[in-house]
Amino acid sequence: MASIACMQIGKAGITENFIKTLKNNFKYHENVKISVLKSGGHNKKIVRNYSEQLLEALGDRFTAKIIGFTICIKKWRKPQKRIKPL
């Protein structure tokens, strides 16, 4: 069963504690949905920047998909190739 954890990015943005919590969530879940709140920067460029920062911190085995102001991160068994969007 694929389980999904939910997190939120607020005005503090991405901190070391946020990344530790995110990595801890991936011990028990395959997918994590991260909602970007209005105080966290309700702008598409900021959301894309958050996504890139999270993927850098997590490593090769993770991919991200942005839907509106939500970042969906999936953990894979093998390293994945990343293609930068245009």
C-alpha positions, -999 to +999 in steps of 0.1 A: +000+000+000+012+034-009+009+058+020+010+096+017+023+120+044+014+157+043+036+186+053+034+224+049+059+251+041+052+284+059+069+317+064+101+301+077+106+284+044+129+253+041+149+248+073+173+221+085+145+208+108+120+207+079+145+185+059+151+162+088+113+158+093+109+152+056+136+125+055+120+109+086+086+108+068+102+088+040+111+060+064+074+052+067+058+066+035+065+064-002+050+098-011+049+132+007+027+161-003+040+195+007+016+224+006+031+259+002+011+283+024+004+319+014+029+331+040+055+308+025+054+326-008+024+320-031+043+324-064+049+296-090+087+305-092+091+302-054+073+269-054+096+256-082+126+269-062+114+250-031+110+219-051+146+221-065+160+228-030+142+198-016+154+174-044+190+186-039+188+179-001+171+145-006+193+130-034+189+109-066+162+085-055+135+112-053+114+130-079+090+159-076+058+170-093+043+204-088+005+207-089-007+242-082+010+252-049+016+216-038+048+197-043+044+159-045+077+140-038+080+103-045+107+080-033+121+054-058+141+023-052+168+032-078+183+066-087+162+086-112+173+108-140+160+144-136+150+164-165+147+202-160+115+217-172+116+244-198 
